[in-house]
Amino acid sequence: MSSTPDSRPTRWVTSTYSGGEGQCVEWAPDHAHATGVFLIRDSKIPHGPHLTLTHEGFTSLVALAKHHG
């Protein structure tokens, strides 16, 4: 996992697990499908850093969101 500035022209999609209170998490599905690398960011800071996760890391993040959602 790393946190790096977003410099890639990627389509970002809001997670279905994001709440309506400004807690929006976005991910880049096209990038994930093309590379196997999952990019995650805070929608309130679109040009800020993003997380880079492996498939296993992304799966764990989704499981955590389901458990606490």
C-alpha positions as CSV (number, residue, x, y, z in Angstrom):
1,M,0.0,0.0,0.0
2,S,1.2,3.5,-0.8
3,S,0.0,7.0,-0.9
4,T,0.9,9.0,-3.9
5,P,-0.4,12.1,-5.8
6,D,-2.9,11.3,-8.5
7,S,-1.4,12.0,-11.9
8,R,-3.1,9.4,-14.0
9,P,-6.1,10.2,-16.3
10,T,-8.4,7.7,-14.8
11,R,-12.2,7.4,-14.4
12,W,-13.1,7.5,-10.7
13,V,-16.3,6.0,-9.3
14,T,-17.9,6.6,-5.9
15,S,-18.1,3.5,-3.8
16,T,-21.5,2.1,-3.1
17,Y,-20.4,1.9,0.6
18,S,-19.9,5.6,0.9
19,G,-22.3,7.4,3.2
20,G,-24.3,10.5,2.3
21,E,-22.5,12.6,4.9
22,G,-19.5,13.6,2.8
23,Q,-17.6,10.3,3.5
24,C,-17.1,9.4,-0.1
25,V,-14.5,6.9,-1.2
26,E,-13.8,6.6,-4.9
27,W,-12.0,3.9,-6.8
28,A,-10.7,3.6,-10.4
29,P,-12.2,0.4,-11.9
30,D,-10.8,0.9,-15.4
31,H,-7.3,1.1,-14.0
32,A,-7.9,-2.0,-11.8
33,H,-9.2,-4.0,-14.7
34,A,-6.3,-3.0,-16.9
35,T,-3.4,-3.4,-14.4
36,G,-4.7,-5.4,-11.4
37,V,-3.8,-2.4,-9.2
38,F,-6.6,-0.7,-7.2
39,L,-6.5,3.0,-6.7
40,I,-8.6,4.5,-3.9
41,R,-9.1,8.2,-3.0
42,D,-11.1,10.6,-0.9
43,S,-13.6,12.3,-3.2
44,K,-13.2,15.6,-1.3
45,I,-9.6,15.8,-2.4
46,P,-9.6,14.7,-6.0
47,H,-6.1,15.9,-6.8
48,G,-4.6,14.7,-3.5
49,P,-3.0,11.4,-2.7
50,H,-4.5,8.1,-3.4
51,L,-4.0,4.6,-2.0
52,T,-2.6,1.9,-4.2
53,L,-3.8,-1.5,-3.2
54,T,-3.3,-5.1,-4.4
55,H,-6.4,-7.2,-5.2
56,E,-6.0,-8.8,-1.7
57,G,-5.8,-5.4,-0.1
58,F,-8.9,-4.1,-2.0
59,T,-10.9,-7.2,-1.1
60,S,-10.0,-6.7,2.6
61,L,-11.0,-3.1,2.4
62,V,-14.4,-4.0,0.9
63,A,-14.9,-6.7,3.6
64,L,-14.1,-4.2,6.3
65,A,-16.6,-1.7,4.8
66,K,-19.3,-4.4,4.7
67,H,-18.6,-5.4,8.3
68,H,-18.8,-1.8,9.6
69,G,-21.5,-0.6,7.2
